Amino acid sequence: MAVLTRNEHCPPHVHVGSSDWEARLEFSFWHDGVRLMDVVPVHRQPTVAVLEGLRQALRTPAHLRRARVCWWQAVQSVCLVNQLWDQEAGEVAAPQDKRPGARLIEAAAFDAQRYRTMLQLKGARSPVEIAL
């Protein structure tokens, strides 16, 4: 697997494809899910089975770890600042969700050595650590 970066932007994602098409697969720094964002050009996209195979390949621990480390090294962001952390549900929520008890994420970082995401929440003394 080769990871190339160029002017990357949130959300965290990888580009995969061929000379005929390119797909973007989104991943996260707080859960292990991977989703297909889009494929261009649409009229040349591969079969659903090929795209699902790529999504499943990125979900493997080794590939997901490599994608996270490369993204962090290139972008220095986990794309979670100004989102909400819902401690009760153990998940990130959009600010417009206005979940009771959820706290604003003021800062977020990835610790590649310990393979954890650190969230500093508004008003909290210590960060939330998410083991990946």
N, CA, C and O atoms as CSV, one atom per row, in Angstrom:
chain,resi,resn,atom,element,x,y,z
A,1,MET,N,N,0.851,-1.177,0.000
A,1,MET,CA,C,0.000,0.000,0.000
A,1,MET,C,C,0.890,1.232,0.000
A,1,MET,O,O,1.838,1.319,0.780
A,2,ALA,N,N,0.591,2.168,-0.860
A,2,ALA,CA,C,1.291,3.449,-0.904
A,2,ALA,C,C,0.321,4.522,-0.454
A,2,ALA,O,O,-0.840,4.518,-0.863
A,3,VAL,N,N,0.776,5.434,0.374
A,3,VAL,CA,C,-0.058,6.535,0.826
A,3,VAL,C,C,0.578,7.824,0.322
A,3,VAL,O,O,1.713,8.149,0.670
A,4,LEU,N,N,-0.163,8.543,-0.496
A,4,LEU,CA,C,0.301,9.805,-1.047
A,4,LEU,C,C,-0.596,10.913,-0.516
A,4,LEU,O,O,-1.810,10.735,-0.414
A,5,THR,N,N,-0.015,12.041,-0.182
A,5,THR,CA,C,-0.822,13.156,0.302
A,5,THR,C,C,-0.575,14.370,-0.574
A,5,THR,O,O,0.527,14.586,-1.077
A,6,ARG,N,N,-1.618,15.147,-0.743
A,6,ARG,CA,C,-1.528,16.379,-1.499
A,6,ARG,C,C,-2.680,17.283,-1.087
A,6,ARG,O,O,-3.841,16.938,-1.306
A,7,ASN,N,N,-2.390,18.398,-0.511
A,7,ASN,CA,C,-3.437,19.355,-0.129
A,7,ASN,C,C,-4.627,18.685,0.560
A,7,ASN,O,O,-5.777,19.006,0.258
A,8,GLU,N,N,-4.364,17.769,1.470
A,8,GLU,CA,C,-5.451,17.038,2.108
A,8,GLU,C,C,-6.265,17.946,3.024
A,8,GLU,O,O,-5.766,18.946,3.540
A,9,HIS,N,N,-7.502,17.581,3.207
A,9,HIS,CA,C,-8.464,18.358,3.972
A,9,HIS,C,C,-9.406,17.390,4.673
A,9,HIS,O,O,-9.527,16.229,4.282
A,10,CYS,N,N,-10.064,17.876,5.703
A,10,CYS,CA,C,-11.004,17.047,6.454
A,10,CYS,C,C,-12.202,16.694,5.588
A,10,CYS,O,O,-12.563,17.446,4.683
A,11,PRO,N,N,-12.813,15.560,5.862
A,11,PRO,CA,C,-12.520,14.548,6.869
A,11,PRO,C,C,-11.358,13.653,6.448
A,11,PRO,O,O,-10.991,13.635,5.273
A,12,PRO,N,N,-10.774,12.908,7.391
A,12,PRO,CA,C,-9.686,11.997,7.038
A,12,PRO,C,C,-10.150,10.995,5.980
A,12,PRO,O,O,-11.214,10.389,6.106
A,13,HIS,N,N,-9.339,10.831,4.943
A,13,HIS,CA,C,-9.719,9.929,3.856
A,13,HIS,C,C,-8.496,9.485,3.076
A,13,HIS,O,O,-7.419,10.072,3.185
A,14,VAL,N,N,-8.683,8.439,2.288
A,14,VAL,CA,C,-7.654,7.982,1.365
A,14,VAL,C,C,-8.242,7.972,-0.036
A,14,VAL,O,O,-9.452,7.841,-0.222
A,15,HIS,N,N,-7.361,8.114,-1.013
A,15,HIS,CA,C,-7.743,8.039,-2.420
A,15,HIS,C,C,-7.260,6.696,-2.951
A,15,HIS,O,O,-6.106,6.324,-2.742
A,16,VAL,N,N,-8.132,5.973,-3.632
A,16,VAL,CA,C,-7.764,4.705,-4.265
A,16,VAL,C,C,-8.372,4.678,-5.658
A,16,VAL,O,O,-9.368,5.353,-5.921
A,17,GLY,N,N,-7.777,3.906,-6.541
A,17,GLY,CA,C,-8.382,3.824,-7.854
A,17,GLY,C,C,-7.455,3.293,-8.912
A,17,GLY,O,O,-6.459,2.625,-8.632
A,18,SER,N,N,-7.813,3.613,-10.140
A,18,SER,CA,C,-7.067,3.169,-11.309
A,18,SER,C,C,-6.889,4.372,-12.234
A,18,SER,O,O,-7.182,5.506,-11.854
A,19,SER,N,N,-6.413,4.118,-13.434
A,19,SER,CA,C,-6.273,5.220,-14.392
A,19,SER,C,C,-7.637,5.695,-14.885
A,19,SER,O,O,-7.733,6.775,-15.467
A,20,ASP,N,N,-8.698,4.909,-14.663
A,20,ASP,CA,C,-10.042,5.254,-15.132
A,20,ASP,C,C,-10.930,5.921,-14.086
A,20,ASP,O,O,-11.873,6.630,-14.438
A,21,TRP,N,N,-10.641,5.702,-12.811
A,21,TRP,CA,C,-11.517,6.229,-11.765
A,21,TRP,C,C,-10.738,6.408,-10.465
A,21,TRP,O,O,-9.659,5.844,-10.285
A,22,GLU,N,N,-11.305,7.199,-9.573
A,22,GLU,CA,C,-10.721,7.413,-8.246
A,22,GLU,C,C,-11.836,7.448,-7.217
A,22,GLU,O,O,-12.849,8.122,-7.405
A,23,ALA,N,N,-11.642,6.720,-6.133
A,23,ALA,CA,C,-12.603,6.702,-5.030
A,23,ALA,C,C,-11.948,7.300,-3.790
A,23,ALA,O,O,-10.736,7.203,-3.597
A,24,ARG,N,N,-12.776,7.919,-2.959
A,24,ARG,CA,C,-12.302,8.405,-1.664
A,24,ARG,C,C,-13.018,7.610,-0.580
A,24,ARG,O,O,-14.241,7.472,-0.590
A,25,LEU,N,N,-12.223,7.089,0.354
A,25,LEU,CA,C,-12.741,6.327,1.485
A,25,LEU,C,C,-12.431,7.092,2.765
A,25,LEU,O,O,-11.274,7.412,3.039
A,26,GLU,N,N,-13.461,7.381,3.543
A,26,GLU,CA,C,-13.311,8.132,4.781
A,26,GLU,C,C,-13.067,7.180,5.945
A,26,GLU,O,O,-13.687,6.121,6.044
A,27,PHE,N,N,-12.141,7.582,6.830
A,27,PHE,CA,C,-11.892,6.833,8.054
A,27,PHE,C,C,-11.921,7.806,9.216
A,27,PHE,O,O,-12.066,9.012,9.017
A,28,SER,N,N,-11.785,7.295,10.417
A,28,SER,CA,C,-11.931,8.120,11.608
A,28,SER,C,C,-10.790,7.885,12.590
A,28,SER,O,O,-10.081,6.882,12.520
A,29,PHE,N,N,-10.636,8.821,13.491
A,29,PHE,CA,C,-9.671,8.699,14.578
A,29,PHE,C,C,-10.359,8.381,15.905
A,29,PHE,O,O,-9.722,8.419,16.958
A,30,TRP,N,N,-11.662,8.067,15.860
A,30,TRP,CA,C,-12.335,7.686,17.109
A,30,TRP,C,C,-13.109,6.380,16.987
A,30,TRP,O,O,-13.587,5.866,17.998
A,31,HIS,N,N,-13.249,5.829,15.792
A,31,HIS,CA,C,-13.864,4.515,15.609
A,31,HIS,C,C,-13.215,3.852,14.398
A,31,HIS,O,O,-12.476,4.500,13.657
A,32,ASP,N,N,-13.484,2.577,14.196
A,32,ASP,CA,C,-12.823,1.821,13.130
A,32,ASP,C,C,-13.651,1.679,11.851
A,32,ASP,O,O,-13.294,0.898,10.969
A,33,GLY,N,N,-14.732,2.413,11.746
A,33,GLY,CA,C,-15.554,2.356,10.541
A,33,GLY,C,C,-14.874,3.043,9.360
A,33,GLY,O,O,-14.061,3.950,9.537
A,34,VAL,N,N,-15.217,2.601,8.164
A,34,VAL,CA,C,-14.729,3.195,6.921
A,34,VAL,C,C,-15.931,3.304,5.992
A,34,VAL,O,O,-16.726,2.369,5.891
A,35,ARG,N,N,-16.067,4.442,5.312
A,35,ARG,CA,C,-17.184,4.592,4.383
A,35,ARG,C,C,-16.710,5.155,3.058
A,35,ARG,O,O,-15.736,5.905,2.994
A,36,LEU,N,N,-17.412,4.783,2.011
A,36,LEU,CA,C,-17.143,5.317,0.685
A,36,LEU,C,C,-17.711,6.726,0.613
A,36,LEU,O,O,-18.901,6.935,0.850
A,37,MET,N,N,-16.862,7.690,0.285
A,37,MET,CA,C,-17.324,9.077,0.152
A,37,MET,C,C,-17.872,9.324,-1.255
A,37,MET,O,O,-19.000,9.791,-1.420
A,38,ASP,N,N,-17.060,9.006,-2.265
A,38,ASP,CA,C,-17.478,9.232,-3.639
A,38,ASP,C,C,-16.530,8.548,-4.606
A,38,ASP,O,O,-15.462,8.072,-4.220
A,39,VAL,N,N,-16.934,8.507,-5.866
A,39,VAL,CA,C,-16.121,7.963,-6.946
A,39,VAL,C,C,-16.249,8.918,-8.127
A,39,VAL,O,O,-17.351,9.343,-8.472
A,40,VAL,N,N,-15.121,9.252,-8.745
A,40,VAL,CA,C,-15.139,10.103,-9.946
A,40,VAL,C,C,-14.279,9.469,-11.024
A,40,VAL,O,O,-13.258,8.864,-10.696
A,41,PRO,N,N,-14.636,9.577,-12.273
A,41,PRO,CA,C,-15.973,9.988,-12.707
A,41,PRO,C,C,-16.983,8.878,-12.433
A,41,PRO,O,O,-16.654,7.693,-12.481
A,42,VAL,N,N,-18.190,9.275,-12.153
A,42,VAL,CA,C,-19.244,8.332,-11.785
A,42,VAL,C,C,-19.478,7.303,-12.889
A,42,VAL,O,O,-19.709,6.128,-12.602
A,43,HIS,N,N,-19.420,7.731,-14.134
A,43,HIS,CA,C,-19.734,6.811,-15.234
A,43,HIS,C,C,-18.666,5.731,-15.448
A,43,HIS,O,O,-18.887,4.784,-16.203
A,44,ARG,N,N,-17.516,5.870,-14.789
A,44,ARG,CA,C,-16.460,4.849,-14.913
A,44,ARG,C,C,-16.202,4.089,-13.618
A,44,ARG,O,O,-15.226,3.345,-13.515
A,45,GLN,N,N,-17.064,4.271,-12.644
A,45,GLN,CA,C,-16.802,3.625,-11.358
A,45,GLN,C,C,-16.838,2.105,-11.486
A,45,GLN,O,O,-17.558,1.557,-12.320
A,46,PRO,N,N,-16.056,1.436,-10.653
A,46,PRO,CA,C,-16.020,-0.030,-10.687
A,46,PRO,C,C,-17.284,-0.609,-10.060
A,46,PRO,O,O,-18.168,0.127,-9.622
A,47,THR,N,N,-17.356,-1.924,-10.025
A,47,THR,CA,C,-18.522,-2.587,-9.443
A,47,THR,C,C,-18.609,-2.326,-7.940
A,47,THR,O,O,-17.637,-1.945,-7.288
A,48,VAL,N,N,-19.801,-2.543,-7.428
A,48,VAL,CA,C,-20.018,-2.413,-5.983
A,48,VAL,C,C,-19.100,-3.375,-5.234
A,48,VAL,O,O,-18.590,-3.036,-4.166
A,49,ALA,N,N,-18.888,-4.557,-5.777
A,49,ALA,CA,C,-18.027,-5.555,-5.125
A,49,ALA,C,C,-16.589,-5.055,-5.012
A,49,ALA,O,O,-15.942,-5.268,-3.987
A,50,VAL,N,N,-16.083,-4.395,-6.049
A,50,VAL,CA,C,-14.716,-3.851,-6.008
A,50,VAL,C,C,-14.626,-2.761,-4.939
A,50,VAL,O,O,-13.690,-2.748,-4.140
A,51,LEU,N,N,-15.593,-1.853,-4.925
A,51,LEU,CA,C,-15.577,-0.766,-3.936
A,51,LEU,C,C,-15.701,-1.306,-2.519
A,51,LEU,O,O,-15.027,-0.823,-1.609
A,52,GLU,N,N,-16.548,-2.293,-2.327
A,52,GLU,CA,C,-16.695,-2.898,-0.996
A,52,GLU,C,C,-15.414,-3.623,-0.595
A,52,GLU,O,O,-15.029,-3.593,0.573
A,53,GLY,N,N,-14.760,-4.265,-1.539
A,53,GLY,CA,C,-13.483,-4.915,-1.255
A,53,GLY,C,C,-12.432,-3.916,-0.801
A,53,GLY,O,O,-11.658,-4.197,0.114
A,54,LEU,N,N,-12.401,-2.753,-1.438
A,54,LEU,CA,C,-11.460,-1.705,-1.037
A,54,LEU,C,C,-11.794,-1.176,0.350
A,54,LEU,O,O,-10.904,-0.940,1.167
A,55,ARG,N,N,-13.082,-0.993,0.608
A,55,ARG,CA,C,-13.500,-0.510,1.932
A,55,ARG,C,C,-13.107,-1.510,3.012
A,55,ARG,O,O,-12.591,-1.125,4.062
A,56,GLN,N,N,-13.348,-2.778,2.759
A,56,GLN,CA,C,-12.993,-3.808,3.738
A,56,GLN,C,C,-11.476,-3.893,3.917
A,56,GLN,O,O,-10.997,-4.121,5.028
A,57,ALA,N,N,-10.724,-3.713,2.844
A,57,ALA,CA,C,-9.259,-3.745,2.944
A,57,ALA,C,C,-8.754,-2.619,3.834
A,57,ALA,O,O,-7.859,-2.830,4.653
A,58,LEU,N,N,-9.320,-1.421,3.681
A,58,LEU,CA,C,-8.895,-0.295,4.525
A,58,LEU,C,C,-9.275,-0.529,5.982
A,58,LEU,O,O,-8.591,-0.029,6.875
A,59,ARG,N,N,-10.335,-1.265,6.244
A,59,ARG,CA,C,-10.764,-1.549,7.611
A,59,ARG,C,C,-9.831,-2.499,8.343
A,59,ARG,O,O,-9.912,-2.596,9.567
A,60,THR,N,N,-8.942,-3.209,7.638
A,60,THR,CA,C,-8.042,-4.119,8.338
A,60,THR,C,C,-7.147,-3.301,9.267
A,60,THR,O,O,-6.760,-2.183,8.926
A,61,PRO,N,N,-6.821,-3.841,10.421
A,61,PRO,CA,C,-6.035,-3.076,11.390
A,61,PRO,C,C,-4.734,-2.490,10.823
A,61,PRO,O,O,-4.412,-1.337,11.107
A,62,ALA,N,N,-4.000,-3.244,10.048
A,62,ALA,CA,C,-2.718,-2.749,9.530
A,62,ALA,C,C,-2.913,-1.572,8.570
A,62,ALA,O,O,-2.179,-0.586,8.651
A,63,HIS,N,N,-3.884,-1.662,7.671
A,63,HIS,CA,C,-4.107,-0.582,6.715
A,63,HIS,C,C,-4.696,0.657,7.381
A,63,HIS,O,O,-4.325,1.783,7.047
A,64,LEU,N,N,-5.609,0.451,8.319
A,64,LEU,CA,C,-6.204,1.585,9.014
A,64,LEU,C,C,-5.155,2.302,9.864
A,64,LEU,O,O,-5.140,3.531,9.931
A,65,ARG,N,N,-4.290,1.542,10.502
A,65,ARG,CA,C,-3.207,2.146,11.282
A,65,ARG,C,C,-2.305,2.982,10.376
A,65,ARG,O,O,-1.958,4.115,10.709
A,66,ARG,N,N,-1.933,2.422,9.240
A,66,ARG,CA,C,-1.048,3.140,8.300
A,66,ARG,C,C,-1.716,4.412,7.786
A,66,ARG,O,O,-1.069,5.454,7.688
A,67,ALA,N,N,-3.000,4.336,7.460
A,67,ALA,CA,C,-3.721,5.520,6.983
A,67,ALA,C,C,-3.762,6.597,8.060
A,67,ALA,O,O,-3.551,7.774,7.768
A,68,ARG,N,N,-4.031,6.205,9.296
A,68,ARG,CA,C,-4.084,7.187,10.389
A,68,ARG,C,C,-2.725,7.834,10.624
A,68,ARG,O,O,-2.634,9.054,10.761
A,69,VAL,N,N,-1.686,7.040,10.672
A,69,VAL,CA,C,-0.340,7.584,10.908
A,69,VAL,C,C,0.050,8.530,9.771
A,69,VAL,O,O,0.545,9.628,10.025
A,70,CYS,N,N,-0.164,8.123,8.548
A,70,CYS,CA,C,0.186,8.975,7.400
A,70,CYS,C,C,-0.629,10.259,7.391
A,70,CYS,O,O,-0.089,11.334,7.129
A,71,TRP,N,N,-1.917,10.161,7.673
A,71,TRP,CA,C,-2.764,11.357,7.712
A,71,TRP,C,C,-2.254,12.314,8.788
A,71,TRP,O,O,-2.098,13.509,8.538
A,72,TRP,N,N,-1.997,11.790,9.975
A,72,TRP,CA,C,-1.540,12.643,11.080
A,72,TRP,C,C,-0.216,13.317,10.726
A,72,TRP,O,O,-0.047,14.512,10.970
A,73,GLN,N,N,0.713,12.573,10.160
A,73,GLN,CA,C,2.004,13.153,9.790
A,73,GLN,C,C,1.851,14.255,8.748
A,73,GLN,O,O,2.557,15.262,8.805
A,74,ALA,N,N,0.946,14.075,7.808
A,74,ALA,CA,C,0.777,15.047,6.723
A,74,ALA,C,C,-0.097,16.230,7.107
A,74,ALA,O,O,0.206,17.365,6.740
A,75,VAL,N,N,-1.175,15.982,7.839
A,75,VAL,CA,C,-2.182,17.021,8.081
A,75,VAL,C,C,-2.120,17.595,9.498
A,75,VAL,O,O,-2.497,18.746,9.717
A,76,GLN,N,N,-1.647,16.797,10.460
A,76,GLN,CA,C,-1.582,17.195,11.871
A,76,GLN,C,C,-2.953,17.585,12.428
A,76,GLN,O,O,-3.071,18.502,13.240
A,77,SER,N,N,-3.972,16.881,11.981
A,77,SER,CA,C,-5.335,17.097,12.472
A,77,SER,C,C,-6.090,15.774,12.411
A,77,SER,O,O,-5.894,14.968,11.502
A,78,VAL,N,N,-6.958,15.570,13.400
A,78,VAL,CA,C,-7.842,14.414,13.374
A,78,VAL,C,C,-9.257,14.846,13.003
A,78,VAL,O,O,-10.186,14.038,12.993
A,79,CYS,N,N,-9.405,16.136,12.698
A,79,CYS,CA,C,-10.664,16.691,12.172
A,79,CYS,C,C,-11.829,16.563,13.153
A,79,CYS,O,O,-12.957,16.289,12.744
A,80,LEU,N,N,-11.563,16.757,14.433
A,80,LEU,CA,C,-12.617,16.640,15.436
A,80,LEU,C,C,-12.851,17.928,16.234
A,80,LEU,O,O,-13.807,18.001,17.005
A,81,VAL,N,N,-12.005,18.936,16.067
A,81,VAL,CA,C,-12.156,20.187,16.799
A,81,VAL,C,C,-13.499,20.831,16.431
A,81,VAL,O,O,-13.905,20.840,15.269
A,82,ASN,N,N,-14.169,21.366,17.448
A,82,ASN,CA,C,-15.477,22.016,17.339
A,82,ASN,C,C,-16.635,21.040,17.112
A,82,ASN,O,O,-17.758,21.456,16.828
A,83,GLN,N,N,-16.352,19.741,17.240
A,83,GLN,CA,C,-17.417,18.739,17.281
A,83,GLN,C,C,-17.755,18.522,18.759
A,83,GLN,O,O,-17.134,19.134,19.629
A,84,LEU,N,N,-18.709,17.679,19.043
A,84,LEU,CA,C,-19.083,17.373,20.422
A,84,LEU,C,C,-18.677,15.942,20.759
A,84,LEU,O,O,-18.741,15.054,19.910
A,85,TRP,N,N,-18.257,15.728,22.009
A,85,TRP,CA,C,-18.009,14.377,22.501
A,85,TRP,C,C,-19.141,14.025,23.454
A,85,TRP,O,O,-19.330,14.686,24.475
A,86,ASP,N,N,-19.886,12.991,23.119
A,86,ASP,CA,C,-20.968,12.482,23.952
A,86,ASP,C,C,-20.393,11.337,24.777
A,86,ASP,O,O,-20.285,10.212,24.290
A,87,GLN,N,N,-20.028,11.616,26.010
A,87,GLN,CA,C,-19.389,10.627,26.874
A,87,GLN,C,C,-20.312,9.439,27.129
A,87,GLN,O,O,-19.860,8.295,27.160
A,88,GLU,N,N,-21.590,9.707,27.310
A,88,GLU,CA,C,-22.533,8.633,27.599
A,88,GLU,C,C,-22.627,7.638,26.437
A,88,GLU,O,O,-22.639,6.425,26.649
A,89,ALA,N,N,-22.692,8.154,25.227
A,89,ALA,CA,C,-22.779,7.289,24.043
A,89,ALA,C,C,-21.402,6.840,23.561
A,89,ALA,O,O,-21.297,5.890,22.785
A,90,GLY,N,N,-20.344,7.519,24.017
A,90,GLY,CA,C,-18.991,7.188,23.582
A,90,GLY,C,C,-18.770,7.494,22.113
A,90,GLY,O,O,-18.154,6.714,21.388
A,91,GLU,N,N,-19.294,8.668,21.672
A,91,GLU,CA,C,-19.170,9.000,20.255
A,91,GLU,C,C,-19.112,10.502,20.021
A,91,GLU,O,O,-19.494,11.307,20.870
A,92,VAL,N,N,-18.621,10.846,18.837
A,92,VAL,CA,C,-18.576,12.230,18.395
A,92,VAL,C,C,-19.921,12.576,17.777
A,92,VAL,O,O,-20.528,11.760,17.083
A,93,ALA,N,N,-20.372,13.776,18.033
A,93,ALA,CA,C,-21.631,14.255,17.462
A,93,ALA,C,C,-21.406,15.637,16.855
A,93,ALA,O,O,-20.517,16.377,17.276
A,94,ALA,N,N,-22.205,15.962,15.887
A,94,ALA,CA,C,-22.134,17.291,15.261
A,94,ALA,C,C,-22.691,18.334,16.223
A,94,ALA,O,O,-23.594,18.033,17.003
A,95,PRO,N,N,-22.165,19.558,16.177
A,95,PRO,CA,C,-22.634,20.599,17.092
A,95,PRO,C,C,-24.143,20.853,17.004
A,95,PRO,O,O,-24.776,21.172,18.011
A,96,GLN,N,N,-24.710,20.716,15.826
A,96,GLN,CA,C,-26.147,20.961,15.674
A,96,GLN,C,C,-27.007,19.897,16.353
A,96,GLN,O,O,-28.210,20.097,16.521
A,97,ASP,N,N,-26.407,18.762,16.749
A,97,ASP,CA,C,-27.160,17.721,17.450
A,97,ASP,C,C,-27.583,18.157,18.849
A,97,ASP,O,O,-28.584,17.667,19.372
A,98,LYS,N,N,-26.836,19.065,19.457
A,98,LYS,CA,C,-27.139,19.614,20.785
A,98,LYS,C,C,-27.542,18.534,21.784
A,98,LYS,O,O,-28.600,18.619,22.407
A,99,ARG,N,N,-26.703,17.533,21.931
A,99,ARG,CA,C,-26.981,16.436,22.859
A,99,ARG,C,C,-26.763,16.897,24.300
A,99,ARG,O,O,-25.752,17.534,24.597
A,100,PRO,N,N,-27.686,16.588,25.182
A,100,PRO,CA,C,-27.503,16.951,26.586
A,100,PRO,C,C,-26.257,16.270,27.157
A,100,PRO,O,O,-26.058,15.070,26.969
A,101,GLY,N,N,-25.436,17.031,27.845
A,101,GLY,CA,C,-24.236,16.487,28.469
A,101,GLY,C,C,-23.037,16.367,27.552
A,101,GLY,O,O,-21.929,16.132,28.035
A,102,ALA,N,N,-23.210,16.520,26.248
A,102,ALA,CA,C,-22.072,16.445,25.322
A,102,ALA,C,C,-21.231,17.708,25.469
A,102,ALA,O,O,-21.750,18.800,25.701
A,103,ARG,N,N,-19.919,17.532,25.328
A,103,ARG,CA,C,-19.006,18.666,25.510
A,103,ARG,C,C,-18.261,18.975,24.222
A,103,ARG,O,O,-17.965,18.087,23.422
A,104,LEU,N,N,-17.970,20.235,24.045
A,104,LEU,CA,C,-17.252,20.709,22.872
A,104,LEU,C,C,-15.807,20.210,22.883
A,104,LEU,O,O,-15.129,20.287,23.908
A,105,ILE,N,N,-15.343,19.704,21.754
A,105,ILE,CA,C,-13.943,19.293,21.608
A,105,ILE,C,C,-13.145,20.535,21.227
A,105,ILE,O,O,-13.290,21.061,20.124
A,106,GLU,N,N,-12.300,20.999,22.150
A,106,GLU,CA,C,-11.500,22.200,21.907
A,106,GLU,C,C,-10.184,21.899,21.204
A,106,GLU,O,O,-9.670,22.731,20.456
A,107,ALA,N,N,-9.644,20.724,21.439
A,107,ALA,CA,C,-8.395,20.310,20.800
A,107,ALA,C,C,-8.414,18.796,20.682
A,107,ALA,O,O,-9.030,18.099,21.489
A,108,ALA,N,N,-7.724,18.303,19.657
A,108,ALA,CA,C,-7.659,16.858,19.455
A,108,ALA,C,C,-6.328,16.520,18.799
A,108,ALA,O,O,-5.834,17.259,17.947
A,109,ALA,N,N,-5.761,15.402,19.207
A,109,ALA,CA,C,-4.474,14.978,18.652
A,109,ALA,C,C,-4.420,13.459,18.603
A,109,ALA,O,O,-5.164,12.761,19.292
A,110,PHE,N,N,-3.522,12.979,17.773
A,110,PHE,CA,C,-3.313,11.541,17.613
A,110,PHE,C,C,-1.944,11.199,18.167
A,110,PHE,O,O,-0.948,11.815,17.789
A,111,ASP,N,N,-1.886,10.228,19.053
A,111,ASP,CA,C,-0.630,9.730,19.605
A,111,ASP,C,C,-0.310,8.434,18.869
A,111,ASP,O,O,-0.823,7.371,19.218
A,112,ALA,N,N,0.535,8.527,17.856
A,112,ALA,CA,C,0.855,7.366,17.023
A,112,ALA,C,C,1.597,6.288,17.806
A,112,ALA,O,O,1.416,5.101,17.537
A,113,GLN,N,N,2.424,6.680,18.765
A,113,GLN,CA,C,3.184,5.710,19.546
A,113,GLN,C,C,2.262,4.827,20.391
A,113,GLN,O,O,2.435,3.610,20.446
A,114,ARG,N,N,1.293,5.445,21.040
A,114,ARG,CA,C,0.352,4.716,21.898
A,114,ARG,C,C,-0.911,4.315,21.145
A,114,ARG,O,O,-1.753,3.597,21.684
A,115,TYR,N,N,-1.045,4.773,19.906
A,115,TYR,CA,C,-2.189,4.512,19.029
A,115,TYR,C,C,-3.499,4.885,19.726
A,115,TYR,O,O,-4.394,4.064,19.929
A,116,ARG,N,N,-3.556,6.165,20.077
A,116,ARG,CA,C,-4.713,6.723,20.781
A,116,ARG,C,C,-5.017,8.110,20.242
A,116,ARG,O,O,-4.137,8.827,19.765
A,117,THR,N,N,-6.284,8.461,20.334
A,117,THR,CA,C,-6.712,9.825,20.024
A,117,THR,C,C,-6.993,10.512,21.345
A,117,THR,O,O,-7.642,9.949,22.227
A,118,MET,N,N,-6.506,11.721,21.474
A,118,MET,CA,C,-6.669,12.497,22.693
A,118,MET,C,C,-7.601,13.672,22.399
A,118,MET,O,O,-7.356,14.450,21.477
A,119,LEU,N,N,-8.669,13.794,23.185
A,119,LEU,CA,C,-9.621,14.886,23.026
A,119,LEU,C,C,-9.592,15.775,24.250
A,119,LEU,O,O,-9.788,15.296,25.367
A,120,GLN,N,N,-9.352,17.059,24.057
A,120,GLN,CA,C,-9.457,18.007,25.163
A,120,GLN,C,C,-10.826,18.656,25.058
A,120,GLN,O,O,-11.136,19.332,24.077
A,121,LEU,N,N,-11.644,18.439,26.087
A,121,LEU,CA,C,-13.015,18.932,26.084
A,121,LEU,C,C,-13.129,20.235,26.857
A,121,LEU,O,O,-12.424,20.451,27.842
A,122,LYS,N,N,-14.007,21.082,26.408
A,122,LYS,CA,C,-14.228,22.361,27.084
A,122,LYS,C,C,-14.637,22.114,28.526
A,122,LYS,O,O,-15.587,21.382,28.802
A,123,GLY,N,N,-13.902,22.737,29.440
A,123,GLY,CA,C,-14.200,22.634,30.859
A,123,GLY,C,C,-13.677,21.384,31.539
A,123,GLY,O,O,-13.889,21.213,32.740
A,124,ALA,N,N,-13.009,20.512,30.821
A,124,ALA,CA,C,-12.494,19.276,31.425
A,124,ALA,C,C,-11.047,19.476,31.855
A,124,ALA,O,O,-10.289,20.183,31.191
A,125,ARG,N,N,-10.671,18.861,32.951
A,125,ARG,CA,C,-9.304,18.975,33.460
A,125,ARG,C,C,-8.325,18.097,32.696
A,125,ARG,O,O,-7.190,18.495,32.433
A,126,SER,N,N,-8.773,16.908,32.345
A,126,SER,CA,C,-7.876,15.979,31.644
A,126,SER,C,C,-8.529,15.533,30.340
A,126,SER,O,O,-9.751,15.569,30.203
A,127,PRO,N,N,-7.707,15.117,29.393
A,127,PRO,CA,C,-8.262,14.721,28.098
A,127,PRO,C,C,-8.958,13.364,28.127
A,127,PRO,O,O,-8.709,12.538,29.006
A,128,VAL,N,N,-9.818,13.155,27.167
A,128,VAL,CA,C,-10.413,11.851,26.927
A,128,VAL,C,C,-9.455,11.104,26.027
A,128,VAL,O,O,-9.021,11.636,25.005
A,129,GLU,N,N,-9.117,9.871,26.393
A,129,GLU,CA,C,-8.244,9.041,25.578
A,129,GLU,C,C,-9.069,7.955,24.908
A,129,GLU,O,O,-9.787,7.206,25.572
A,130,ILE,N,N,-8.961,7.878,23.600
A,130,ILE,CA,C,-9.664,6.847,22.847
A,130,ILE,C,C,-8.623,5.865,22.304
A,130,ILE,O,O,-7.833,6.205,21.424
A,131,ALA,N,N,-8.638,4.651,22.840
A,131,ALA,CA,C,-7.721,3.606,22.368
A,131,ALA,C,C,-8.272,3.069,21.058
A,131,ALA,O,O,-9.434,2.673,20.969
A,132,LEU,N,N,-7.420,3.065,20.048
A,132,LEU,CA,C,-7.861,2.612,18.726
A,132,LEU,C,C,-7.522,1.152,18.496
A,132,LEU,O,O,-7.822,0.608,17.433
